[in-house]
């Protein structure tokens, strides 16, 4: 799947669900690399577990 389409998948998934695990985004059709690139570009924010 082209990167532009994967970005749209991530954007649509997050718009519908608000928050997601990487596994959920991958199951929806986005690669881990695209999610990482979107994070580095500031398009999405990764939340970390607090202990």
Legacy VTK file of the C-alpha trace (Angstrom):
# vtk DataFile Version 3.0
C-alpha trace
ASCII
DATASET POLYDATA
POINTS 51 float
0.000 0.000 0.000
1.437 3.432 -0.894
2.585 5.652 1.968
-0.074 8.301 1.263
-2.819 5.699 1.661
-1.256 4.365 4.855
-1.160 7.882 6.284
-4.858 8.208 5.450
-5.531 4.884 7.197
-3.774 6.093 10.359
-5.508 9.476 10.263
-8.953 7.943 9.726
-8.416 5.271 12.387
-7.321 7.831 14.975
-10.181 10.164 14.033
-12.634 7.331 14.696
-10.992 5.846 17.800
-8.995 8.725 19.282
-6.200 6.494 20.532
-4.683 3.240 19.261
-1.929 0.750 19.802
0.596 0.140 17.053
-0.813 -3.373 16.618
-4.258 -1.897 15.917
-2.855 0.514 13.328
-0.936 -2.332 11.676
-4.086 -4.470 11.589
-5.875 -1.547 9.918
-3.263 -1.549 7.133
-0.511 0.845 8.205
3.125 -0.206 8.527
5.174 0.456 11.640
7.525 2.560 9.506
4.714 4.923 8.447
3.577 5.317 12.057
7.160 6.114 13.071
7.541 8.639 10.245
4.274 10.309 11.196
5.459 10.544 14.808
8.788 12.109 13.793
6.958 14.573 11.518
4.718 15.636 14.413
1.554 14.351 12.717
0.766 12.024 15.626
1.930 11.787 19.234
3.080 8.610 20.927
1.918 8.211 24.487
4.118 6.264 26.857
3.086 4.224 29.867
3.494 5.958 33.206
4.706 3.879 36.119
LINES 1 52
51 0 1 2 3 4 5 6 7 8 9 10 11 12 13 14 15 16 17 18 19 20 21 22 23 24 25 26 27 28 29 30 31 32 33 34 35 36 37 38 39 40 41 42 43 44 45 46 47 48 49 50
